[in-house]
Structure formats: structure tokens, C-alpha cells
């Protein structure tokens, strides 16, 4: 378009008629100014689009960083909670991240004998890690007597082939994956 406007201007300069020359220059000037305004507008629009895109990307990064911090934070605050800056430190977060063992023995509370439950792999898998190892009494919260009984029951179930020895029972793993999917977490 610039070449056309330039050719119009050059033609109007070659003609000897003065009134035509002035009209041609006006046309040339108006065409050039129109083109320059269009170029400026398109440049402004592209700069605005680019700045909006940069703002959007920056906001997305900030939201992603905030979500990452929320995932690391294990304590859930409620309105009215009072806290100090130390409560937000990684050391305090690690304290809240740790799973607390139950304060009461589940088998005593229900008056059950763990040795009689060796056929129930759903209960047995609660006391086994993902890799198939028997959990320590500090994690299970069982009394020493019941911890020995549950360990014996787990070994019995593995020996009979009712439970896998190197991982949790597949039905338990599938149920956990389903519950995580319903909550919106990765399986």
C-alpha cells in the first residue's frame, strides 16, 4: 500500500498543473496519514495483546505457585485462628504433615481378637505399607499384645495366599484410587 501511495505522490509531482498538484498532494498526504494512523493503531493493538498475554501468563504462574504452596501446607486454617510467622515455617508444616497414631487401641475398643481376622484382607491391609511391610506399633497405635497378634495374622494371611506379600491387596488399591479420583486428586 505504501508503494501505491508513493506512486500517486510521484505522479502528482510530475504534472505541470498547479491546482492538480495541490489536490494530488492533499490526496497523498491524506493517504499517507491514513496509512500511518492504521499502522500505529495495529501496532498499539498488538502491543496491548502482548501485554495482556504477558499479564495472563504472569497471573497463571502466580496461581500455580499459590496452589503448590497450598499443597505443601498440611494444616488447614479456620477463620479466627491466631498464628505467628513461625507457624508458617517449613519446620512447623512438617509437624502437621506427620500422621498421628491413634490414641486408643482399635481392637480393644471393639473387643476383637486380631488373630481371628486373618481372612479379612481389608482390615489386614490397614496395618501393611504400600510395599507390603507390617507397620510399626508407633504408626498403628496398638498395644504390644495386639501388635504381635496383628503381625501374626498378617503373616498367616500372606502364607495362605489371601494377601499379597509385596504390596497392598489389589481391591484395596482400586478402592483408594477411586476415592482419590472422586476427591479430585491424582491416583
N, C-alpha and C positions, 0 to 999 in steps of 0.2 A: 504494500500500500504506500510505503514511503517512496518507492520508485515512481509510482503514478503521480503522486503529489509533486515530486521533484520535476517530472516531465511537464506537468501543467505549468509550473512556475517558469521553466526554461522556455516554453512556447510563448508564454505571455511576454517575456522579456524580449524576444526576437521581433515581435510585431512593432511597426513604427507608430501605430495609432496610440496616442496618449490616453484617451478615455478608456480604450480597451485594456491598455496596460494597467491602469489603476484598478479596473474591475477584476482583471486576472490576478493581480497581486492580492486583492481582497479575498478572492476565492482561494488562492494559495495559502494565505495567512490563516483563513478560517479552517481550511482543510488540515493544515499543519497543527493548529491549536486544537482542533477536534481530535486529531490523532494523538497528540501529546497528552490531552486530558484522558483519553481512553487508555493509553499506556500507563499513565500514573494511577488511574483507578484500578486497572488489573494488577499492577504491582502492589498497591495498597491491599487489595483483596487477598492476594497470595501471601503477603506478609501477615495479615490478620489470621488467615487459615493456618499458617505455620505456627504463629504464636498460640493459637487456640489448641493446635495439636500438641505443642510442647507443654502447655498448661495441663491438658488432659493426661499426657503421659506422666508428668510430674505428680499429678494427683493420684493416678493409678499406682505409682511406685510408693507414695506415702501410705495409701490404703493397704497395699501389700505388706509394707513394713509394719504397720499397726497390727494387721492380722497375725503376722509372725510373732510379734511381741505378745499378743493375746494368747496364742497357742503355748508360748513358753510360761505364761503366768498360770500357776496352778491354784492360786487362791481366788475365790470368787467373792468380790466385794459387794456389800449391800449398802443401800442408802443409809447414811447416818453412821457408818463405820469410821472410826478415827484411826489414822495411821501416821507413822513418821516416815521420812525418806528411807530409813534403814529397812522398813518393811517391804520396799520395792526392790531391794538389792537381790542379786542372784543367790546369795547365801540363804536368805530368808525364803526365797522361792524354792530352793532345794528342800528345805524343811517341809514345806507344804506339798511338795511333789511326792514325797515318800508315802507309801501306803502304810496305814496304821493297822497293826494286827488287832483282831477282835479282843475285847477285854474279858469276855466270858467264853468258856468252852461250849461250842455248839452242841456237842454230843451229850454233855452233862445237862444242858438246858432242855434238850428234847428227850433225855433219858434213853439214848440209843447206844448200842454196842457197835463200834466201827467194824469189828470182825464179821458181823452178820450182814454188812452192806457191801461185801466184795463183789456181788453181782450187779450192783448199781453203779455203772461207769460214770453217770452224771455226777454223783457225789464224789467218787474217787478222783475225777479229773479236776475238781476244785483244789485238791491237795497235791497236784502234779504241775510242774512248769511246762512251758510250751515244748521244751526239749525232752520231756518225759522223766525228769528227775523229781524225786519226792521233796516237797517244800520243807524248809526248816520250821521248827516249832515257833521261832520268833515271827515268822510270817503267818503261820496258821492260827496261832493263839491258843493251841490246845494244851491241855495238861500233859505232863510227860507220859502218863499211863496211856491216855488216848492217842498221843502222837505215836507211840510204839504200836498200838493196835491198828491205827490207820495205815502206818507203813507196812505192817504185816498184811493187811487186807489188800493194799495196792500191789505188793509183790505177788500175792496169791492170784489176783485178777490177771496180772501180766503172765504169770506161769500157766494159767488155764487158757490164755489166749483171748480173754474177754476185753482186754485193753492193750493198745499198742505200747511198746516199751520205749520208743524213741520220740514220740510226740503225743499230743492230746488225741482223744478219740475223734475220728472224722465228723461224727454227728455233732459233737460239741463245737468243733471248729466252724462247721457250717452255720450253726445257730449263732455263734459270736459274730460271724461275718454278716449274717442277716441283720442282727441288731445294730451293728455299726452302720450298715447301709441305710437303715431306717432313720438313724440319728444324723445322717449326712456326713459321716466320716469315711475316710478311705479304709477299705478292708485290710 
